[in-house]
Amino acid sequence: MDPSAVASLLLVGLARAMILFIVAAGLTFVLGVLRVPNIAHGSLYMIGAFTAFTIAEVLGKNPAGFWIALVVAPLVVAAVGLIIERGLLSHLYQREHLMLILFTFGIMLILNDMVKFVWGADYRSVTPPEILDGSFTLGDFAIPRYSIFLLILGPLVALGLWLLSNKTRLGKISRAAAVDREMVGVLGINVSWVFAAAFVIGCLLAGLGGALVAPTTSISLGMDHTIIIECFLIVTIGGLGNTWGALIGALLFGVSQSLGLLFLPQYAIVFPYAIVVIVLLLRPRGLLRSVW
Amino acid sequence: MLEVADIDTYYGLSHILFGVSLRVERGEVVCLLGRNGAGKTTTMRSIMGLTPPRRGTIRFKGKPTAGVEPYLLARQGIAYVPDNRRIFAELTVGENLEIAARDANQKGEWNQARVFELFPVLKEKRSRKGGHLSGGEQKMLAIGRALMTNPDFILLDEPMEGLAPLLVRAIEDQILQLKAAGLTVLLAEQNINSALRVSNRGYVIDDGHIRYTASVKELWENQEVRNKYLLV
């Protein structure tokens, strides 16, 4: 087997894991703080990707187009999230989990139809900016530049989330509210707004993931289904509500997919799921500590 | 400061409090004595707005509290120390105190330094996780956390429950210090002797009814009430 092919396949797997991590981190953050399993998270990711496409297209040949899309698309998704949270979800926190799952499932259906209405059913694509296009070559070892970019960004997002939860007041309150929201209210903190902020942060990450995936794939209806299944598996094997768990889960998922492609290409799709089964057999509550 | 008039409180279908009335004046320490299940915690939760009464009125600083959310009551100056402490176990001692401080620059009376002065043991363990403290330390942290909100009135739900005698003395002492600092306290206790040592007046609650109210002196002397409602 050609070692340079192996290395670049692994690298692409790792880069894909970074996108999975960013999206899964948003899902797990919402799951941890609000205790809401947000099935519409994948749709928010899809909206992020389509929004990035529209922004890049409107700005046409402007080389800054991609970078602007990378900032604006997550903000658009966050705004959608804020409307959902303030308008609907905030009235339902007292309900049981089943109701919340049904509710977010309904939101997913609505968002998907809205995407179809706004962008249609065609496949779309975004070209990465010149600086991230193409590959570096080291001897006969080719590294896609965009993968390098993702491999730098992923850890930065992880670090940012760690700083948010451990160094900011909002983060500390979120950690407290994840465990005992009534007691946080007793301290004079308006938990309702803490939840809104946490939900918006989760949506921001979904939107960022969508904008980041845009240049690597064709953007289409249905891209939400794959990611939401993958992300739920990732946060489950990582430990619900645990950001580092989401990182580990995403790495396991991305790398096992690459290894599958390498050794048994026709069964590659099975590998990550096999890993999930093994992890859950050994540690049913996930690899790292769940806040649930 | 606080006026509870004829409240009836329910948990779902179960009727817990029956026409409970009590008053606490500014600067007083008032105790609410009763056995387990007598309705002490429910009275506290009713006042804090966590389990609002279905009938009757509660006034805090003259204003009715019906329909006011707990976080707003907290901002008006009520603090609540629950009997099961409810420390944020994953946060450090320092963080537990920090998130309770409303204004970041801590202009109010109470800040971390002053809480550490009252409970020196917390200072040593400020970077420990709340969940790793002993029961007594958690009680102190729960009180310290409540103080960080700079309350005028504090609801203490069984702060001495399950503590070793030495720690009980320490908590008594700290309650007297709070009183000296101008705080008003409603103290729910089963430990009659401790409660009476720190209080001005007391109420006896049993089966969701206020059975008796008197000065500390009378409560010391009235064996009949003690035997009937308080001894296990």
Interface residues (C-beta under 8 A of the other chain):
Chain A: R169 K172 I173 R175 A176 V179 D180 E182 M183 V184 G185 V186 L187 G188 I189 N190 V191 V291
Chain B: M48 L50 E69 P70 Y71 A74 R75 A79 Y80 P82 R86 F88 A89 E90 L91 E95 N96 E98 I99 A100 R102 A104 R145 A146 M148 T149
